[in-house]
Amino acid sequence: MSLSKSRKIILGAILLLAAALRLYHLGAYPPLNADEAAIGYNSWSLVQTGRDEHGESWPLHFKSFGDYKPGAYFYMVLPLVKFWGLSEWAVRLPSALMGIATVYLVFSLAKLVWQDERLGLIWAAVLSISPWHLHFSRGGWESNSALFFITLGTYCFFKFKSSKSTFHFSLFTFNFALAMYTYHSARLITPVLVLGLGFFNREFLLKEKKRLIKPLFLVVLFLIPLAFSFLRGGASARFSGVGLMADSGPLWRANELRGQYANPDAWLPTLLHNRYLLYSISFFQKYFSHFNGEFLFISGDLVPRSKLPDMGVMHFVEVGLLVVGIYCWLRSKKKEKYLIGLWLLVAPLASAMTFQAPSALRSLSLVIPLTFFVAFGIQGILNSKIHSSVFVILICYLWCFCYWQNQYFVHYLKRYPSAWPNFKPVAKWLKEEGDQHDKICIMGQFDQPYILTLFYLQYPPEKIQKEIELTPPDEFGFSTVKQFGKYTFGDCEGFNGKILY
């Protein structure tokens, strides 16, 4: 079913808006962070030498700061770095383009699954101006890329249901596998989502099982390198640093409570106050914190780099629309409504298994079902034939959009300067005057200043591969580089040379 001319124009306008918001000033705002610099420099290092900064040849996981970043996004950036050079745009453009594409995908998903073009247009419009989705589309965030692959994979699954083409089933499995190669959290979310889709469509899949053996076999082969990488420890290193068990609080709490008994090792205190129970309670607390109104609408993430001042991850006007949307969704008789419910339940799982929650970054896939509910609520209000409601919704969204723009472009860096320190002035000085000094120390106000130095100076990869030496990991599993060449980073007390603050 082709779109009418008017709806094509509306969809085009939505996509243009999505593109403008994600591409405007992309290379300069906000300043490049250390994780993005690591992606860019290691991709450039591969182009130059076929090895990353640590001398590893074409790795699946990049050691980086000891956090072993999944490699898919590095390889997406690589061709841009090769032909465009090492720059902020090269690092961020793939994420921005996938963010724009995700806006189109939710329209396509609504049209295919719910056979409702108007709902698709509303959903695309809501996602195009979502503070949550905008924030992580405007940077080299692997989570945003994983979200694109998950959304595309879901679309391909339902395309397979309608067309019965094994080509679309292969695309479904391939995109879900790519998501697992792209971001840590996707390694939990995607298998559970696949199992859920399989359960709700088991009768259909059983009828097609003979045709699905080959695509499933191929995707298993595709995932074998990832499995071996995980077993070797590289991929699991990150979880050991930020996983739920990295928080010793529940363990100490269990010991404290058991210590209040005359016999702490008796069966009753052991049964009631053990670490397994308290870690389980901690998991559920963190899981449900992602549905907390304060996180969604008031203050957002705990991490300044993942939040805006004085606002949540959704527009405040969407409080009521979300409630209306959930009500309309519950009353809907569409059998495919399970998809959104499944996605809603699965999305916070990975984030809840870390000690930092709620996390807007790790639970980014939650933006899809929540914006769907908002769109469904708007659809329900429009169906009520209250014509003034359209005007009220538009005015409220206009105010919220202006507020987001003000918080993002005016107040963000002023309120959280340490979250996005601008290394460019330091790099400019190093390029213009650095040759006049034999030793230079850069103070630790920058997160991982060594990688920013490598990025902006385009330090020869073949040199850093011989010089690099990571410090022992900290309590979160991160390491850093204190010195290479003539550059020293961090504590400059007693340093005999030029000190930069």
Buried (B, 14 or more C-beta within 10 A) or exposed (E): EEBEEEBEEBBEEBBEBBBEBBBEEBEEBBBBBBBBBBBBBBBBBBBBBEBBBBBBEEBBBBBBBBBBBBBBBBBBBBEBBBEEEBBBBBBBBBBBBBBBBBBBBBBBBBBBBBEBBBBBBBBBBBBBBBBBBBBBBBBBBBBBBBBBBBBBBBBBBBBBBEEEEBEBBBBBBBBBBBBBBBBBBBBBBBEBBBEBBEEBBEEEBEEBEEEBEEBEEBBEEBBEEBEEBBEEEBBBBBBEBBBBBBBEEBBEBBEEBBEEBEEEEEEEBBEEBBBEEBBEEBBEEBBEBBEEEEBBBEBBBBEBBBBBBEBBBBBBBBBBBBEBBBBBBEEBEEEBBBBBBBBBBBBBBBBBBBBBBBBBBBBBBBBBBBBBBBBBBBBBBBEEEEEEEEEEBEEBBEEBBEBBEEBBEEEBBEBBEEBBBBBBEBBEEBEEEBEEEEBBBBBBEBBBBBBBBBBBBBBBBEEBBEEBEBEEBEEBBBBBBBBBBBBBBBEBEEEEEBBBE
